[in-house]
Amino acid sequence: MEPAKLQLLRHAMQAYTWRLKALAANIANLDTPGYRRLSVSFEDALREARHRIPGLRDPEEVEPRMQMENTPPVLEDELMELADTQMRAQLTTRALRGYFDLMRTAITGRTG
């Protein structure tokens, strides 16, 4: 069984990977007639799960969801979301590294 923190970080990294792919598709199709923007939702569902009654839906059970919106992509919006997603992915990577550093220390008894 996967620890709750690791499962949450895995879902976050999956969300950011999907979001980067969706943003790349949106930017590539800016001039495609009829193209509708792709988006990935994760943070809002996670926030909801954290504020609900405990046990109803644990935050680590929240998974990312890709959806097609009814609007076309706008370059400026896509670039802002790209920068935000890159920052979130970096923070998640740092958290994962910290988690595995702690696991290595627990197993070997040594740091670094």
Long-range contacts (C-beta under 8 A, 24 or more apart in sequence): 4-58, 4-59, 4-60, 5-60, 5-99, 6-99, 7-60, 7-61, 8-46, 8-59, 8-60, 8-62, 9-92, 9-95, 9-96, 9-99, 11-42, 11-60, 11-62, 11-63, 11-64, 12-42, 12-88, 12-92, 13-89, 13-92, 13-93, 13-96, 14-63, 14-64, 15-40, 15-42, 15-43, 15-64, 16-85, 16-88, 16-89, 16-92, 17-89, 18-64, 18-66, 19-64, 19-81, 19-85, 20-82, 20-85, 20-86, 20-89, 22-66, 23-78, 23-81, 23-82, 23-85, 26-73, 26-78, 27-73, 27-75, 27-78, 27-79, 27-82, 29-73, 30-72, 30-73, 30-75, 30-78, 35-72, 35-73, 36-68, 36-69, 36-70, 36-71, 36-72, 37-68, 37-69, 37-71, 37-72, 37-73, 38-66, 38-67, 38-68, 38-69, 39-66, 39-67, 39-68, 39-69, 40-64, 40-65, 40-66, 40-67, 41-65, 41-67
